[in-house]
Amino acid sequence: MGFFSVLREQLRKLRRLGQPYFLPYKSTNAFLFLLLVVAMLEIVVGVTLLFLTGSVIVFEILSPTLNDRFLPGVADQAVRLWASPVGPAIAVLTVMSLGLFATVRSQLARGRWLPWIMMVLNTVLILVINGVNVGISYVARDVDNSLVSYDRVSFWKIVTVYGFCLIIALPIRGIQSYLVPKIGLLWREWLSHRILTRYLSNRAYYLLNTNDELLTDIDNPDQRISEDIRAFTGISLSLMTESVSAVLTFCSFIFVLWSINQALAFLLMSYAVFGTILIMGASRKLVILNYQQLRLEADFRYGLIHIRDNAESIAFYRGEQQEAREAERRLDNAVCNYENLIIWEALLTMIQRSYEYFSRFLPWLVIAPLYFNRQVDFGVFGQSAIAFSQVLYSVSFVVNNVDRLSAFSASITRLEGFQKRLDEISRESESSKTLQLKHEPEVPKQTPNWIFLDETDLTPPNSDRLLIKRLSLFSGMGRRILVVGASGSGKTSFLRMVSGLWQPAAGEIQRPKRSSLLFIPQKPYMLLGTLREQLCYPLQTSKFSNEQLRAVLQNVRLSDLIDRYPNLDTTQDWPRLLSLGEQQRLAFGRLLLHSPEFVILDEVTSALDIDTERHLYEILTQRDMMIISVGHRPTLAAYHDTVLEIQGGGPWRLRSADRYYASGDYKLHQDDIKIIG
């Protein structure tokens, strides 16, 4: 892929990420957005020019000497501008630009006016700063000339003008330092909320399967949401502000150079174009290395988080050496890539410094012959050096920011790829819902109050490995099914299909509404929060009183937890603090509070003693609910009326619990009993 193809693709990704905050993406196209950006710049230039002209007129009326002292020649330039066709053309374009924003005002609703207004203000400040810088270049020339001619009066007069420029410039720089990060913060908040909403919708966080690198190229979504969004919004605005400043700086100082010497202006342009092409060609490798570095650093950080989250298990196994090898492997990958990165950065830095240092000689080579021939005064040296450096900086913007641009390009690729995958999941979900509605009869069906499978085939997502073939099963209220089978036969996969996490490869499945079904895994989910939130999750804590919560804890035999933490709003590291058995009992308490009609349990008593298991299942059997359990203990058959035996590879068998227990088949699976303490 050529350079321009890569650039066009990156700009397309940048638009997909950046435009929606400023203008709804689906309601318009890229040309309108770019036209609005140009219109914004035109409004800034037109309004600033009108304001400057008005100020000059006011100063001329109030004090003619004031213009001669602080704005020499500006009044004459303003008169010539408005007398020429340029002035009226700018006025007409400004009115047209304001009209363009007026026509799209409905699309800029819901807070989108704020970033545009802040960007306009920032652009005005950039324009004012450039005007001040141009004035300072003339001040510097006059200072040098006054020093050479020993003109003390002129020197202090010019220094006074310079002090006036500083008084104007310093507050503007301070406002800019606040305004740009503030826009970035608002943009980050909006984009983070947008991507988080999509990430947690349609079970995208689950479908991405981020821990399986073979099934997805979306690695480390946590880093993409937290770090990549922060870097993208911050660097985008910084680069945009600097690029606008570079364009305005070029337009301002190129006229200064042109007025000094045309050859100097042509020499600068040729030199800058050559240096830009050279460094951009050498920097392509940096984009790849920066992208890889972001991924490898995230992998290393994830490995350390994994050690922290599983510290107790590692300590029991004494697996420190194995964990150290894995962490060092991830670190070595990051270090090796970073070593290549710093080599290329050093090479580019050497080219950049050579490019910068040599550029200082160019004005001398051009201006010195003119000075020796007495065609220019001595102050032109200082003015040309200032103007040359400013124009060179503006045209060398890419060269000076190649490392930031390469890192920025990598973050665009990662973040846009993440957003694109989330959009695909959203479209697939909408398409599935639309397809389902098309096949439904005109009279909408009532949500089933049962679980019904009709000759369903089950295979893992993105796999053709058959686990269950043509399974037919009906389970209504009050029915209790025990799912058994050898390890790896597909028991938990069956529960995923029943719960709606997986879809059958063939056949039909009907489920109750999600709010009436609760799934509890073998290792219950423990959120980061209080004890109250643990029990109520995912419902609102306001639905239950303290008395209800304490009664439930006592009912699941966690009275000691009440004694240890009488305040239910206590926040602890619960996964580390509670044993697996306590976590499973807490999950049963969560189940009792929810009181769902359908319960799916995946070896939820594997870490409990037989007596506690009997106590908890007796509580469930006293309630009118449907239960599907996975388990290996033969004692579980007493709390179920049906046994579904999954034999692996497709075959299955459905029998009553009494016949299953009487046949002695449960002994075949006793080797798979898991005792987890």
C-alpha positions in Angstrom: 0.0 0.0 0.0 1.4 3.4 -1.1 2.0 6.4 1.1 -1.0 8.3 -0.1 -3.2 5.2 0.3 -2.1 4.8 3.9 -2.6 8.6 4.5 -6.1 8.4 2.9 -7.0 5.4 5.1 -5.8 7.1 8.3 -7.7 10.3 7.5 -10.9 8.2 7.0 -10.3 6.5 10.4 -9.6 9.9 11.9 -12.9 11.3 10.5 -14.9 8.3 11.9 -13.5 8.9 15.3 -13.4 12.7 15.4 -16.3 14.0 13.4 -19.2 12.6 15.5 -18.4 14.9 18.4 -18.6 18.0 16.3 -21.2 16.9 13.8 -23.4 13.8 13.7 -21.6 11.2 11.5 -24.6 9.5 9.9 -26.5 12.6 9.0 -24.0 14.2 6.7 -20.8 13.5 4.8 -17.1 14.4 5.1 -17.4 17.4 2.7 -19.8 19.2 4.8 -17.7 18.7 7.9 -14.6 20.0 6.1 -16.6 22.9 4.7 -17.6 23.8 8.3 -14.0 23.8 9.3 -13.1 26.1 6.5 -16.1 28.3 7.3 -14.9 28.5 10.9 -11.5 29.7 9.8 -13.1 32.2 7.4 -15.3 33.6 10.2 -12.3 34.0 12.5 -10.3 35.8 9.8 -13.2 38.0 8.8 -14.2 39.0 12.3 -10.6 39.5 13.4 -10.0 41.7 10.4 -13.1 43.8 11.0 -12.2 44.1 14.7 -8.6 45.2 13.8 -9.9 47.7 11.3 -12.4 49.1 13.7 -9.7 49.4 16.4 -7.3 51.3 14.1 -10.1 53.7 13.2 -10.9 54.3 16.8 -7.3 54.9 17.7 -6.9 57.2 14.7 -9.8 59.3 15.9 -8.8 59.3 19.6 -5.1 59.7 19.2 -3.4 59.8 15.8 0.0 59.6 17.5 -1.0 56.3 19.2 -1.2 54.5 15.9 2.2 55.9 14.8 3.8 54.7 18.0 2.3 51.3 18.5 0.9 50.3 15.1 3.1 52.0 12.5 1.8 51.7 9.0 -1.2 49.4 10.0 -3.8 52.1 9.3 -2.5 52.6 5.7 -2.5 48.8 5.2 -6.1 48.5 6.4 -7.3 51.3 4.1 -5.6 49.7 1.1 -7.1 46.3 2.0 -10.7 47.5 2.1 -10.1 49.6 -1.1 -9.0 46.4 -3.0 -11.2 43.5 -4.0 -9.8 41.4 -1.2 -11.6 43.2 1.6 -15.1 43.0 0.2 -14.5 39.3 -0.8 -13.5 38.5 2.8 -16.7 40.2 4.1 -18.9 38.3 1.7 -17.2 34.9 2.5 -17.7 35.7 6.2 -21.4 36.3 5.8 -21.7 33.1 3.7 -19.8 31.1 6.4 -22.2 32.4 9.1 -25.1 31.4 6.9 -23.6 27.8 6.5 -23.6 27.4 10.3 -27.1 28.7 10.5 -28.3 26.1 8.0 -26.9 23.2 10.1 -27.9 24.5 13.5 -30.3 21.6 14.0 -27.5 19.1 13.6 -25.4 21.0 16.1 -27.9 20.6 18.9 -27.3 18.6 22.1 -24.3 20.5 23.2 -22.3 20.5 19.9 -22.3 24.2 19.7 -19.9 24.4 22.7 -16.8 22.7 21.0 -17.3 24.9 17.9 -17.4 28.1 19.9 -14.4 27.1 21.9 -12.5 26.2 18.7 -13.4 29.5 17.2 -12.1 31.3 20.3 -8.9 29.3 20.2 -8.4 30.1 16.5 -8.9 33.8 17.2 -6.2 33.6 19.9 -3.9 31.9 17.5 -4.5 34.6 14.9 -3.9 37.4 17.4 -0.6 35.7 18.6 0.6 35.5 15.0 -0.2 39.2 14.5 1.8 40.0 17.7 4.7 37.8 16.5 4.8 39.7 13.1 4.9 42.9 15.0 7.7 41.6 17.2 9.8 40.8 14.1 9.6 44.5 13.1 10.3 45.5 16.6 13.4 43.3 16.6 14.6 44.9 13.3 14.2 48.4 14.7 15.9 47.5 18.0 19.0 46.3 16.0 19.0 49.4 13.9 18.7 51.7 16.9 21.6 49.9 18.6 23.8 50.1 15.6 23.1 53.9 15.1 23.4 54.6 18.9 19.9 56.1 18.8 18.9 56.0 22.5 15.5 57.7 22.1 14.4 55.3 19.4 15.6 52.3 21.4 13.5 53.1 24.4 10.5 53.9 22.3 10.8 50.5 20.5 11.3 48.7 23.8 8.1 50.3 25.0 6.3 48.8 22.0 7.8 45.4 22.7 6.5 45.6 26.3 3.0 46.4 25.0 3.2 43.3 22.7 4.2 41.2 25.7 1.2 42.5 27.8 -1.1 41.4 25.0 0.6 38.0 24.3 1.1 36.6 27.7 -2.6 36.4 28.9 -3.5 35.0 25.5 -0.9 32.2 25.9 -2.3 31.5 29.3 -5.9 31.3 28.0 -4.7 28.9 25.2 -3.0 26.7 27.7 -6.4 26.2 29.4 -8.7 26.2 26.4 -7.1 23.4 24.4 -6.9 20.8 27.2 -10.5 21.8 28.3 -11.8 21.0 24.8 -9.9 17.7 24.9 -11.4 16.9 28.3 -14.9 17.5 27.1 -14.2 15.4 24.0 -12.7 12.6 26.0 -15.7 12.5 28.3 -18.1 12.3 25.3 -16.1 9.7 23.3 -15.5 7.5 26.4 -19.2 7.5 27.3 -20.1 6.7 23.6 -17.7 3.8 23.4 -18.4 2.5 26.9 -22.1 2.4 26.1 -21.4 0.4 22.9 -18.9 -1.8 24.7 -21.5 -2.7 27.4 -24.4 -3.1 24.9 -25.4 -6.2 23.0 -22.9 -8.1 25.2 -20.1 -6.8 23.1 -17.7 -7.1 26.0 -18.4 -10.9 26.0 -18.5 -11.4 22.2 -15.2 -9.8 21.7 -13.6 -12.6 23.8 -10.6 -10.5 24.5 -8.6 -13.3 26.2 -8.6 -15.4 23.1 -6.1 -13.9 20.7 -7.0 -16.5 18.0 -10.6 -15.3 17.8 -10.2 -11.5 17.8 -7.7 -8.8 17.0 -9.1 -6.5 19.6 -6.6 -6.9 22.4 -6.7 -5.0 25.7 -10.0 -3.1 25.4 -9.3 -1.5 28.8 -6.3 0.2 27.4 -8.2 1.4 24.3 -11.0 2.9 26.4 -8.8 4.5 29.0 -5.4 5.4 27.5 -6.0 5.4 23.7 -9.1 7.7 24.0 -7.2 10.1 26.3 -4.2 10.2 24.0 -6.4 10.5 20.9 -8.5 13.4 22.1 -5.5 15.3 23.6 -3.1 14.8 20.7 -5.8 15.5 18.1 -6.5 18.9 19.5 -2.9 19.7 20.1 -1.9 18.7 16.6 -4.9 20.6 15.1 -4.1 23.7 17.1 -0.5 23.5 16.1 -1.3 22.9 12.4 -3.7 25.9 12.3 -1.0 27.9 14.0 1.5 26.7 11.4 -0.7 27.7 8.5 -1.4 31.1 9.9 2.3 31.5 10.8 3.3 30.7 7.3 0.8 33.1 5.8 1.9 35.9 8.1 5.7 35.5 7.8 6.0 34.5 4.2 5.0 38.1 3.3 7.7 39.4 5.6 10.3 37.2 3.9 9.0 38.1 0.5 9.3 41.8 1.3 12.9 41.2 2.4 14.1 39.0 -0.5 12.2 36.7 -2.9 15.2 34.3 -3.3 15.2 33.7 0.4 11.5 32.7 0.3 12.0 30.3 -2.6 15.1 28.8 -0.9 13.1 28.2 2.3 10.3 26.4 0.5 12.6 24.1 -1.4 14.6 23.3 1.7 11.5 22.5 3.7 9.8 20.4 1.1 13.0 18.3 0.7 13.4 17.8 4.4 9.8 16.9 4.9 9.9 14.2 2.2 13.1 12.8 3.5 11.9 12.5 7.1 8.4 11.3 6.3 9.9 8.5 4.3 12.2 7.5 7.2 9.4 7.7 9.7 7.0 5.1 8.3 8.8 2.4 10.3 8.0 4.4 13.5 4.2 3.9 12.9 4.5 0.1 12.9 6.8 0.1 15.9 4.6 2.5 18.0 1.6 0.3 17.3 3.4 -2.8 18.4 4.7 -1.0 21.5 1.2 -0.1 22.6 0.0 -3.7 22.3 3.1 -5.2 24.0 3.0 -2.7 26.9 -0.7 -3.5 27.4 0.1 -7.3 27.4 2.8 -6.9 30.0 0.5 -4.8 32.2 -2.3 -7.4 31.9 0.1 -10.1 33.0 1.0 -8.2 36.1 -2.7 -7.6 36.9 -3.3 -11.3 36.4 -0.6 -12.1 39.1 -2.2 -9.6 41.5 -5.7 -11.0 40.9 -4.6 -14.6 41.5 -2.0 -14.0 44.2 -3.3 -16.6 46.6 -3.6 -19.4 44.1 -0.1 -18.7 42.9 1.2 -18.7 46.5 -0.5 -22.1 47.1 0.9 -23.6 44.0 4.3 -22.0 44.7 4.2 -20.9 41.0 6.4 -17.8 41.4 9.0 -19.0 39.0 6.5 -19.9 36.3 4.8 -16.5 36.7 8.1 -14.7 36.7 9.1 -16.5 33.4 5.8 -15.4 31.8 6.0 -11.9 33.0 9.6 -11.6 31.9 8.7 -13.0 28.5 6.1 -10.3 28.1 8.6 -7.7 29.3 11.3 -8.9 26.9 8.9 -8.6 24.0 8.2 -5.0 25.0 11.8 -4.2 25.6 13.0 -5.7 22.3 10.4 -3.7 20.3 11.3 -0.6 22.3 14.9 -1.1 21.5 14.1 -1.0 17.8 11.9 2.0 18.4 14.6 4.1 20.1 17.1 3.2 17.3 14.7 4.6 14.7 13.9 7.6 16.9 17.6 8.3 17.3 18.1 8.1 13.5 15.2 10.5 12.9 16.4 12.8 15.7 19.8 13.1 14.0 18.2 13.9 10.7 15.9 16.5 12.4 18.7 18.2 14.3 20.9 18.4 11.1 17.9 19.8 9.3 17.3 22.4 12.0 21.0 23.4 12.5 21.7 23.9 8.8 18.6 26.0 8.4 20.2 28.7 10.6 22.9 29.4 8.0 20.5 29.9 5.1 19.4 33.5 5.9 23.0 34.5 6.4 24.0 33.1 3.0 21.3 35.1 1.3 21.2 38.4 3.3 25.0 38.8 3.8 25.7 39.8 0.1 22.8 42.2 0.2 24.1 43.8 3.4 27.7 44.1 2.2 26.3 45.8 -0.9 24.4 48.2 1.4 21.0 47.1 0.0 19.5 46.3 3.4 20.2 47.6 6.9 21.6 45.6 9.7 18.2 45.0 11.4 17.1 42.9 8.5 19.5 40.1 9.7 17.5 39.7 12.9 14.1 40.2 11.2 14.9 37.7 8.5 16.2 35.1 11.1 12.9 35.5 13.0 10.8 35.3 9.9 12.8 32.4 8.4 12.6 30.4 11.6 8.8 30.9 11.9 8.1 30.0 8.3 10.5 27.1 8.5 8.7 25.8 11.6 5.3 26.1 9.9 6.3 24.3 6.7 8.3 21.7 8.7 5.4 20.9 11.0 5.4 17.2 9.9 9.1 16.9 10.3 9.1 18.4 13.8 6.3 16.2 15.0 7.0 13.0 13.2 7.3 11.0 16.5 4.0 12.3 17.8 2.3 11.8 14.5 3.5 8.2 14.3 2.2 7.5 17.9 -1.0 9.3 17.0 -1.4 7.2 13.9 -1.0 4.0 16.0 -3.6 5.2 18.5 -6.0 6.0 15.7 -5.7 2.5 14.2 -6.3 0.8 17.6 -9.2 3.0 18.6 -10.9 3.1 15.3 -10.6 -0.7 15.0 -12.1 -1.1 18.4 -15.0 1.3 17.5 -15.5 -0.5 14.1 -15.8 -3.9 15.8 -18.3 -2.5 18.3 -20.4 -1.0 15.5 -20.3 -4.4 13.7 -21.6 -6.1 16.8 -24.4 -3.5 17.1 -25.4 -4.0 13.5 -25.4 -7.8 13.8 -27.6 -7.5 16.9 -30.0 -5.1 15.0 -30.0 -7.4 12.0 -30.8 -10.4 14.2 -33.7 -8.6 15.8 -35.0 -7.5 12.4 -34.7 -11.0 11.0 -36.5 -12.4 14.0 -39.4 -9.9 13.6 -39.8 -10.8 10.0 -40.3 -14.5 10.8 -42.7 -13.8 13.6 -46.5 -13.8 12.9 -48.3 -10.5 12.7 -49.8 -11.0 16.1 -46.9 -10.7 18.6 -46.3 -13.8 20.7 -46.2 -13.6 24.4 -42.8 -14.1 26.1 -42.6 -17.8 26.9 -42.7 -18.9 30.5 -40.6 -22.0 29.7 -37.4 -23.2 28.2 -37.9 -25.2 25.0 -35.3 -26.7 22.7 -36.3 -28.4 19.5 -33.6 -30.5 17.8 -30.9 -28.0 18.5 -27.3 -28.5 17.7 -24.6 -26.8 19.8 -21.1 -25.8 18.7 -18.8 -23.2 20.3 -18.7 -19.8 18.5 -16.4 -19.7 15.5 -15.9 -23.5 15.7 -17.4 -26.5 14.0 -16.8 -28.9 16.9 -20.2 -30.5 17.7 -21.0 -30.8 21.4 -24.7 -31.7 21.4 -26.7 -32.9 18.4 -30.5 -32.6 17.9 -31.3 -32.0 21.6 -35.1 -31.6 22.4 -36.0 -30.5 25.9 -38.9 -28.8 27.6 -38.7 -27.3 31.0 -41.4 -25.3 32.7 -42.1 -23.8 36.1 -41.3 -26.2 39.0 -39.2 -28.6 36.9 -35.7 -29.2 38.1 -33.0 -30.7 35.7 -29.6 -31.9 36.6 -27.0 -31.8 33.8 -24.2 -34.4 34.1 -21.4 -35.7 31.9 -17.7 -36.1 31.7 -15.4 -33.1 31.9 -15.3 -31.3 28.6 -18.5 -32.9 27.3 -20.2 -29.6 26.9 -22.2 -29.1 30.2 -21.3 -25.5 30.8 -21.6 -24.8 27.0 -25.2 -26.1 27.3 -25.9 -23.6 30.1 -24.4 -20.8 28.0 -26.9 -21.7 25.2 -29.8 -21.9 27.5 -28.9 -18.5 29.1 -28.6 -16.8 25.7 -24.9 -16.2 25.7 -24.5 -18.7 22.8 -26.8 -19.4 19.9 -27.6 -22.9 18.6 -26.0 -23.9 15.3 -29.3 -25.4 14.3 -32.8 -26.0 15.6 -35.1 -23.8 17.7 -34.8 -22.5 21.2 -37.3 -20.5 23.3 -36.3 -18.8 26.5 -38.1 -16.6 29.1 -37.4 -12.9 29.3 -33.9 -12.2 30.6 -35.2 -10.5 33.8 -36.8 -13.7 35.0 -33.7 -15.9 34.4 -30.6 -15.9 36.7 -27.4 -17.7 35.9 -24.8 -18.4 38.7 -21.4 -19.7 37.7 -19.1 -22.0 39.7 -17.0 -19.0 40.7 -19.4 -16.2 41.4 -18.8 -12.7 40.2 -17.6 -10.4 42.9 -17.8 -6.7 41.9 -15.7 -3.8 43.2 -18.1 -2.4 45.8 -19.7 -2.8 49.2 -21.2 -5.9 50.8 -24.7 -4.4 50.1 -23.9 -4.1 46.4 -22.5 -7.6 46.3 -25.8 -9.0 47.6 -28.1 -6.9 45.4 -26.0 -7.0 42.2 -27.2 -6.2 39.5 -30.3 -4.7 41.1 -30.5 -1.3 42.8 -29.6 -1.5 46.5 -32.5 0.7 47.4 -34.9 -2.2 46.7 -33.8 -4.0 49.8 -33.7 -3.0 53.5 -30.9 -3.9 55.9 -33.2 -6.4 57.7 -33.8 -8.2 54.4 -30.1 -8.4 53.6 -29.1 -9.6 57.0 -31.9 -12.2 57.0 -30.6 -13.6 53.7 -27.0 -13.8 54.9 -28.2 -15.8 57.9 -30.3 -18.0 55.7 -27.3 -19.0 53.6 -25.2 -19.5 56.7 -23.1 -16.4 56.5 -23.9 -15.1 60.0 -20.2 -14.7 60.8 -20.0 -12.2 57.9 -22.6 -10.0 59.6 -20.5 -10.1 62.8 -17.3 -9.2 60.9 -18.9 -6.5 58.9 -22.0 -5.1 60.7 -22.0 -2.1 58.4 -23.3 -3.4 55.0 -21.7 -0.4 53.2 -18.2 -1.7 54.0 -16.0 -1.9 50.9 -13.4 -4.7 50.8 -11.4 -6.7 48.3 -14.1 -9.4 48.5 -12.7 -11.9 45.9 -9.5 -12.1 48.0 -11.1 -11.8 51.4 -13.8 -14.4 51.0 -13.1 -18.1 50.3 -14.8 -19.7 47.3 -17.3 -21.4 49.6 -18.3 -18.1 51.1 -18.5 -16.6 47.7 -20.8 -19.4 46.6 -23.1 -18.9 49.6 -23.1 -15.2 48.9 -24.2 -16.0 45.4 -27.1 -18.1 46.8 -28.0 -15.1 48.9 -28.1 -13.0 45.8 -30.3 -15.6 44.2 -32.8 -15.5 47.1 -33.0 -11.7 46.9 -33.7 -11.8 43.2 -36.3 -14.6 43.4 -36.2 -15.4 39.7 -38.6 -17.8 38.0 -35.7 -19.6 36.2 -32.3 -20.5 37.8 -29.3 -21.9 36.0 -26.6 -23.2 38.3 -23.1 -24.2 37.2 -21.5 -26.4 40.0 -22.4 -23.7 42.5 -21.9 -26.0 45.5 -18.5 -27.5 44.4 -16.8 -25.7 47.4 -19.4 -26.5 50.0 -19.9 -29.4 52.3 -22.7 -31.8 51.8 -24.8 -30.5 54.7 -24.6 -26.8 53.5 -25.4 -28.0 49.9 -28.5 -29.8 51.2 -29.6 -26.8 53.2 -29.3 -24.4 50.2 -31.0 -26.7 47.7 -33.8 -27.4 50.1 -34.4 -23.6 50.2 -34.6 -23.6 46.4 -36.9 -26.6 46.1 -39.4 -25.0 48.5 -39.8 -22.2 46.0 -41.8 -22.5 42.8 -39.0 -22.0 40.3 -37.4 -23.9 37.4 -33.8 -25.1 38.1 -31.1 -26.3 35.8 -28.0 -27.5 37.6 -24.7 -28.8 36.5 -23.0 -31.0 39.1 -21.1 -34.2 39.7 -22.1 -35.2 43.2 -24.7 -38.0 43.4 -26.3 -36.2 46.3 -27.6 -33.5 43.8 -30.0 -36.0 42.2 -32.3 -35.9 45.3 -33.1 -32.2 44.5 -33.9 -32.7 40.8 -36.6 -34.7 39.0 -34.8 -35.1 35.6 -31.2 -35.8 34.6 -29.8 -34.7 31.3 -26.6 -36.7 30.5 -24.4 -35.1 27.9 -22.0 -37.7 26.5 -19.8 -35.5 24.3 -19.5 -35.3 20.6 -23.3 -35.0 20.1 -25.1 -37.9 21.9 -27.2 -37.1 25.0 -29.7 -39.0 27.2 -32.6 -37.7 29.3 -33.9 -39.7 32.3 -35.7 -39.3 35.5 -33.5 -38.6 38.5 -34.7 -41.8 40.3 -33.8 -44.0 37.3 -30.4 -42.3 36.9 -29.5 -42.9 40.5 -30.9 -46.4 40.5 -28.9 -47.4 37.5 -25.6 -46.4 39.2 -24.5 -44.3 36.2 -23.6 -41.5 38.5 -20.5 -43.5 39.5 -19.1 -42.9 36.0 -18.8 -39.2 36.7 -17.6 -39.4 40.3 -14.0 -39.1 39.1 -14.9 -35.6 37.9 -16.0 -34.4 41.4 -14.3 -31.1 42.1 -13.5 -30.3 45.7 -12.4 -26.6 45.7 -11.7 -25.0 49.1 
